[in-house]
Amino acid sequence: MEAAVVTNPLATPGVTGFLESVLGGIMYLAYPVIGLVLVYAGFMFITARGNREKIKTATQNITYVLIGIGVVLGSYTIAMLFYNTIVVGLLGWRS
């Protein structure tokens, strides 16, 4: 009786490589969205023309964009720190 062979359908060699690919894809999509929203908030500032309510809304949008940038970069940094210290450093696994 022959043993069953399971082939990996993914282009990555393991779970860590898969997670790294997913995180890289999210980052690849997040940067253009952040850029577009930042341009839109700048456009809101330009079209406010002294209207305090519109300036307040534009300021809030820019604040949210900056928070989003912090969340995206922070999550990527934490994931890479975890990967490099735990997975590669302690366990010796490489994707």
C-alpha positions, -999 to +999 in steps of 0.1 A: +000+000+000+014+034-011+015+063+013-006+094+005+013+124-007+000+159+001+014+187-020+015+223-008-008+244-031+007+276-018+038+293-031+052+295+004+071+268+022+053+270+055+028+288+078+052+316+086+058+322+050+021+322+043+014+347+071+043+369+058+027+369+023-007+378+037+007+407+057+027+419+027-005+418+006-024+438+032+005+464+033+005+465-005-032+474-005-031+497+026-005+522+012-025+534-018-057+536+003-039+557+029-025+580+002-059+585-015-076+593+018-049+617+027-053+635-007-090+636-002-086+652+033-063+678+018-089+685-009-114+690+019-091+716+034-088+734+001-126+734-005-135+745+030-129+782+023-130+792+059-161+772+068-153+761+104-174+729+101-157+717+069-123+725+084-132+705+115-142+676+093-110+678+073-089+679+104-107+649+118-101+630+085-064+638+086-062+627+123-079+594+113-055+589+085-025+595+107-039+570+133-044+545+104-008+549+093+003+543+129-019+512+131-007+497+098+030+504+104+027+493+140+011+460+131+037+453+105+065+462+129+051+440+157+046+411+133+081+414+119+096+417+154+077+386+164+088+367+133+125+377+136+128+371+173+106+341+180+104+322+148+138+328+133+159+336+164+146+311+189+132+283+168+155+286+139+127+283+113+130+302+080+102+306+055 
